Amino acid sequence: MRMVDLIEKKRDGHELTKEEIRFAIEGYTKGTIPDYQMSALAMAIFFQDMTTVERAELTTAMVESGDQIDLSAIEGIKVDKHSTGGVGDKTTIALAPLVAAVGVPVAKMSGRGLGHTGGTIDKLEAIPGFSVEIDTEQFVNLVNKNKLAVVGQTGNLTPADKKLYSLRDVTATVNSIPLIASSIMSKKLASGADAIVLDVKTGRGAFMKELEQSKELAESMVAIGKSLGRDTMAIISDMNQPLGFTVGNALEVKEAIEMLRGEGPDDLRELCLTLGSQMVYLAKQANSIEEARRKLEEVISNGKALEVLKVFIASQNGDPSVVDHPENLPKAKYELEVKAEQTGVVSAIIADKIGTAAMVLGAGRATKDSEIDLAVGIVLNKKIGDSVQVGDSIATLHANDEHVEHVSKMVKDAYSFTDQHVAKPTLIYDVIH
């Protein structure tokens, strides 16, 4: 078998066999197939697409390129959640204890962030003492005992995906549905999940800007999951403005705690209840989505979800007092108001610009080696549909440097105003079964 023949076959729009896909992925992972040939195949896939069978075979090949986590020692159906990412997306921090409080085991492997803010691991490390450095045995024991544990991703999970992703990034083949879908699903499947719930973001702050593209990606991932024997569901949620009010690691942890307290922003609560209902249903802890939602609402109102969060934090060496005393989280030296310069109604907030402003403050990584400042970030005081007068605070910068006028300007530039009524944006666009 020769790689050049596979490239030619896909270039001409033909379907690759299981053996051909395995040959390409195994050879590229081992280094016997060079970057330039894999780049050519990726570009052929970009233009000619892949069938559902091809996508599933590509996903399987990437799963089998490295470690696969065995979670069979954990009792019950393990349901994993994946978000395609967005600004202010602190969902996991609230969702994991919420779902665990209903009895669903949440064995979460998460990563660090490169971009606007830290990933879930970085955000959790804003809690004093919190550690994700636990071995597999301890991880399994904690999930069996408390229904919840979070650990950093293993270094050799889907190495084929890591190599291919880096290559796609520099060959203009990132935005390909089969390549994105197989990349995401390979990591979820290698992580040992029995079932998967996907949160596919859409809008100006999302990877997929257009709703139809987002729907196509969601449907592709659900099809891959089901064809490989995993119950899979997806929602398409809005990212035309940041989720909730906060962007920044400690600030987002505080907002997640508020949500579990029954407070906090409506959009974060609704997203957690929607995703959580699917997780509880797929874990067979409810007979319907509606029953699952009622159970989740109950553990918020009776305080059980908050107690699970405290136990989770303490079990991983964190300080559980932050749940009742969020002032114990890292706090920036300065709180600086960003004032509106015109009167009107907020018509748009470009989420990417808010995210970039938070990164400039130090909340995220510009490179892999960048240090994150866990205390800094942005609190949005006005969102789409809110009325604003000149001089009103549209946002608060939490900074460790008081000279951040350039960041203030970035935030102002992210806002647009109108003198017309603006409806609150749709949060959940679609549910893909």
SVG drawing of the C-alpha trace seen along z (x, -y; Angstrom):
<svg xmlns="http://www.w3.org/2000/svg" viewBox="-40 -60 49 63">
<polyline fill="none" stroke="black" stroke-width="0.4" points="0.0,0.0 1.3,-3.5 0.3,-6.8 0.3,-8.5 -2.4,-6.1 -4.6,-7.0 -4.1,-10.7 -5.1,-10.2 -8.1,-8.1 -9.5,-10.7 -8.6,-13.6 -10.8,-12.0 -13.7,-11.7 -13.6,-8.0 -14.2,-6.3 -11.2,-5.1 -11.3,-1.6 -10.7,-0.8 -7.3,0.6 -6.3,-2.4 -7.3,-4.8 -5.4,-2.7 -2.3,-2.6 -2.3,-6.4 -2.8,-7.2 -0.5,-4.5 2.3,-5.5 1.9,-9.2 2.0,-8.5 5.1,-6.4 6.8,-8.9 7.0,-6.7 4.6,-8.9 5.9,-12.5 4.1,-15.7 3.8,-16.7 1.9,-13.5 -0.4,-13.8 -1.0,-17.5 -2.0,-16.4 -4.5,-13.8 -5.9,-16.4 -6.5,-18.8 -8.1,-16.1 -10.5,-15.3 -11.1,-19.1 -12.4,-19.3 -13.9,-15.8 -15.4,-15.2 -15.8,-11.7 -18.7,-9.3 -20.0,-8.5 -18.2,-5.1 -14.9,-6.8 -15.3,-9.3 -15.9,-6.5 -12.8,-4.6 -10.7,-7.7 -11.8,-8.3 -11.1,-4.7 -7.6,-4.8 -6.8,-7.9 -8.2,-6.4 -6.0,-3.3 -2.8,-5.4 -2.2,-5.9 -3.4,-5.2 -7.0,-4.2 -8.3,-4.8 -10.1,-1.9 -12.8,-3.2 -14.6,0.2 -13.8,0.2 -16.1,-2.8 -19.6,-1.7 -22.4,-2.9 -22.6,-4.5 -19.9,-7.2 -21.2,-10.1 -18.6,-12.7 -19.4,-16.2 -17.5,-18.1 -17.8,-21.8 -16.3,-23.1 -15.2,-26.1 -16.2,-29.7 -15.7,-32.8 -16.7,-32.5 -17.5,-28.8 -17.2,-27.7 -19.9,-25.0 -18.0,-22.0 -17.2,-23.5 -21.0,-23.8 -22.2,-20.9 -20.0,-18.2 -21.1,-18.4 -24.7,-19.1 -24.9,-15.8 -22.9,-13.9 -25.4,-15.0 -28.1,-13.0 -25.9,-9.9 -24.2,-10.0 -20.5,-9.2 -18.5,-12.0 -14.9,-10.9 -13.6,-14.0 -10.3,-14.4 -9.7,-18.0 -7.0,-20.1 -5.4,-23.5 -6.4,-26.4 -4.5,-28.2 -6.3,-31.4 -8.8,-33.6 -8.7,-32.0 -7.4,-28.9 -9.1,-25.5 -11.1,-23.7 -7.9,-22.5 -6.6,-26.1 -9.9,-27.4 -10.0,-24.7 -6.5,-25.5 -7.7,-29.0 -9.1,-27.2 -6.3,-27.3 -4.6,-23.9 -6.6,-22.1 -4.7,-19.4 -5.4,-17.3 -2.2,-15.3 -3.8,-12.1 -3.0,-8.6 -5.5,-6.4 -6.3,-4.2 -7.0,-7.3 -9.1,-8.8 -11.3,-5.7 -11.7,-5.5 -12.7,-9.1 -15.4,-8.7 -16.7,-5.5 -16.8,-7.3 -17.9,-10.8 -19.3,-10.3 -16.8,-13.0 -13.1,-13.5 -11.2,-15.6 -7.7,-14.8 -5.4,-16.2 -5.2,-14.4 -2.6,-11.7 0.3,-12.7 -0.2,-9.9 -3.9,-10.2 -4.6,-10.2 -1.0,-11.1 -2.2,-10.9 -4.7,-13.6 -2.1,-15.9 0.2,-15.5 -2.6,-15.9 -4.1,-18.9 -0.8,-20.7 -0.4,-20.0 -4.0,-21.2 -3.3,-24.4 -0.5,-25.4 -2.0,-23.9 -5.4,-25.7 -7.3,-22.4 -8.6,-23.1 -12.1,-24.0 -13.1,-20.5 -16.1,-18.8 -14.7,-15.2 -11.4,-16.2 -12.9,-18.3 -15.4,-15.6 -12.9,-12.8 -10.5,-14.9 -13.0,-15.7 -14.6,-12.2 -11.3,-10.4 -10.3,-12.1 -13.7,-11.5 -13.7,-7.8 -10.0,-7.3 -11.0,-8.8 -13.2,-5.8 -16.7,-7.4 -19.7,-5.1 -21.9,-7.9 -21.1,-11.4 -23.0,-14.8 -21.7,-17.5 -22.1,-21.3 -21.4,-22.7 -21.1,-26.5 -22.2,-28.7 -21.8,-32.4 -19.1,-35.1 -17.3,-33.8 -17.4,-30.2 -15.1,-28.1 -18.1,-27.5 -19.6,-30.9 -22.6,-29.8 -25.5,-27.8 -25.7,-25.4 -22.0,-24.6 -22.5,-24.0 -25.4,-21.7 -23.5,-19.7 -20.6,-19.3 -23.0,-18.2 -24.8,-15.7 -21.4,-14.3 -20.1,-13.7 -23.4,-12.1 -23.3,-9.8 -19.7,-8.8 -20.5,-8.2 -23.4,-6.0 -21.7,-4.1 -18.9,-3.2 -21.4,-2.0 -21.6,-5.1 -24.9,-6.8 -24.3,-10.3 -26.4,-13.5 -25.6,-17.1 -27.0,-20.6 -26.1,-23.7 -25.7,-26.7 -25.1,-30.4 -21.7,-32.0 -22.6,-35.4 -21.8,-36.9 -19.8,-35.4 -21.6,-32.9 -22.6,-34.4 -21.1,-37.6 -17.5,-36.6 -14.4,-35.9 -11.3,-34.9 -10.4,-31.9 -11.2,-32.7 -14.1,-34.9 -15.6,-32.0 -15.2,-29.7 -17.1,-32.2 -19.9,-32.4 -20.2,-28.6 -20.6,-28.4 -23.3,-31.1 -25.1,-29.0 -25.1,-25.9 -26.4,-28.2 -29.5,-28.9 -28.2,-32.4 -26.0,-33.6 -26.8,-34.2 -29.8,-32.7 -27.9,-31.5 -25.4,-29.5 -28.1,-27.9 -30.2,-27.0 -27.2,-25.6 -26.2,-23.4 -29.7,-22.1 -30.0,-21.3 -26.7,-19.5 -27.1,-17.9 -30.6,-16.5 -29.0,-14.7 -26.2,-13.3 -28.6,-12.1 -30.9,-10.5 -28.0,-8.8 -26.7,-7.4 -30.2,-5.9 -30.8,-7.8 -34.1,-9.1 -36.7,-7.8 -37.0,-11.1 -35.2,-14.3 -38.0,-16.1 -37.6,-13.8 -33.8,-14.3 -34.2,-18.1 -36.6,-17.9 -33.9,-15.9 -31.2,-18.5 -33.4,-21.4 -34.1,-19.6 -30.4,-19.1 -29.9,-22.8 -32.8,-23.9 -32.0,-21.5 -28.3,-22.3 -27.0,-18.8 -25.2,-20.0 -23.3,-22.5 -22.3,-19.9 -21.0,-17.6 -18.9,-20.5 -17.4,-21.0 -16.6,-17.3 -15.0,-17.2 -12.8,-20.2 -11.7,-18.8 -11.0,-15.3 -8.5,-16.9 -6.7,-18.9 -8.5,-22.1 -9.9,-24.6 -13.7,-23.9 -14.3,-27.1 -14.3,-29.0 -17.8,-27.7 -19.2,-29.6 -16.5,-32.3 -15.6,-33.1 -13.5,-36.0 -10.9,-33.3 -10.4,-32.9 -7.5,-34.8 -8.4,-38.5 -6.9,-41.2 -5.5,-44.4 -7.7,-46.7 -11.3,-46.9 -11.6,-49.4 -14.9,-50.4 -15.4,-50.6 -17.9,-53.4 -20.4,-53.6 -19.8,-56.6 -23.3,-56.6 -26.9,-55.9 -28.8,-53.0 -29.5,-49.3 -26.7,-46.7 -27.1,-45.1 -24.0,-43.0 -21.0,-41.9 -18.2,-40.4 -17.2,-37.5 -13.8,-37.0 -12.8,-40.6 -13.8,-40.2 -11.8,-37.0 -8.8,-38.6 -9.1,-41.5 -9.1,-39.0 -6.0,-37.3 -4.2,-40.7 -5.0,-41.2 -3.3,-37.8 -6.3,-35.5 -5.2,-33.3 -2.1,-32.0 -0.8,-33.6 1.7,-30.7 2.0,-27.3 4.7,-28.7 2.7,-31.8 1.9,-32.2 -1.7,-32.6 -2.8,-35.2 -5.7,-33.3 -7.1,-36.5 -7.6,-38.8 -10.5,-39.0 -13.6,-40.8 -17.1,-41.1 -19.7,-42.2 -22.3,-44.5 -24.4,-44.9 -25.3,-42.2 -27.3,-42.1 -30.8,-43.6 -29.8,-45.7 -30.4,-49.5 -27.3,-51.8 -26.9,-55.4 -23.8,-57.5 -21.4,-56.9 -22.9,-53.5 -20.5,-50.8 -20.7,-48.2 -17.9,-46.1 -15.4,-45.8 -11.8,-45.0 -10.2,-42.9 -6.5,-43.7 -3.1,-43.6 -1.9,-46.6 -3.9,-49.9 -2.7,-51.1 -4.9,-49.0 -6.5,-51.7 -5.8,-49.7 -7.9,-46.8 -10.7,-49.2 -10.7,-50.3 -10.8,-46.7 -13.9,-46.0 -15.6,-49.2 -14.8,-48.1 -16.5,-44.8 -19.9,-46.5 -22.4,-47.8 -25.5,-49.8 -28.8,-50.7 -31.8,-52.9 -34.1,-50.0 -35.5,-47.3 -33.2,-44.2 -34.5,-40.8 -32.3,-38.6 -30.5,-36.1 -31.6,-32.4 -29.4,-30.2 -30.2,-26.7 -30.7,-26.5 -31.1,-22.8 -30.9,-19.4 -29.4,-16.5 -30.3,-13.0"/>
</svg>
